[in-house]
Amino acid sequence: MKFNKRDTIFLLIIAAVILVLVVGTTERTTKAVPDNDTHKNVTSREQCMACHSAEGVKPQPLGHPKANQCFQCHKQPEHWVGGKNK
């Protein structure tokens, strides 16, 4: 089988799409919730935002998504009472 320039470009595009899909589906690397008494019983976004709002002790970094479910990205250990791990 002989490949011409058009076939090579097509295969490169397919390879690039596959690479983007594979890299885009890797596991997130967000920080876990600290394993301490302060965070142990946190169960809602409101409790998170008490410290992590713009006026809080440790505000969220610039560009942080305005999501309403902190525990969707930030996982807690299984033994915690707060947010559920999935």
N, C-alpha and C positions, 0 to 999 in steps of 0.2 A: 504494500500500500504506500502510495506516495502522497506526501502532504505538500500543499502549496501554501503560499503566504496567507491566504484567506482562512484556510483550515487551522493554521498555527495561531492566528489571532483569535479565532473562535475558541480554541482549546485554552488559550491563556485567559480569556474572559471567563470561561467556565471555572477554571482553577481559581481565579480571583474571587468569584462569587462563593465558591465552596469554602475558601479560606476565611472570608468575611463571616460566613455563617458559623463556622467552627469557633472562631475567636469570639464572636458575639454571644455564644451560648456557654462560655466558661463560667464557673461559679463566681459569684460576686466576692469582692474582697473588702466589704465594709467592716468596720470595727465591731467587735462584739461588745455587748453591754458589760461594764466592769462587774466583776464578781465581788461585790461588797454590800454592806448593810444598807447603804443609801439607795441602791438600785433594786434590792432584793424583792420588795413588794410592789414595785411599779407595775400598774396594769393598764394605764391609759396614756394617750398623747398629752392630755392636760397635765398629768403628773410629770411627764418628760419635760414639757415646756416650762414648768415652774423654774427649772434651772437652765434650760437650753434655749429660751427665747432670747431675743436681741438684748433685753434688759437683764437677763439671768446671769448666774455665776459663771457658767461655761456655755456661751452662745454657740449655736450651730455655725459651721464655717460658711463663708460666702459661697453661694451657688448650691447650697444644700436643697434638695427637692422639698417642696411644701406638702409632703405626703401626710395623710392622717393616720397611718399605721406604722409606727416606729418599729414594731417587732416583725414587720415583713422583711426588713433588711437587717436590722440589728438583732442578732439572736442572743438568747439567754441560755444559760446552762439548764439542763433538764430538772435539777432539784429546786429551781426557783419557783416562787409562788406567782410571780408576775407574768409577763408576756409568754405566750405559748410558743414552743419550738415546733417546727414542722419538719 
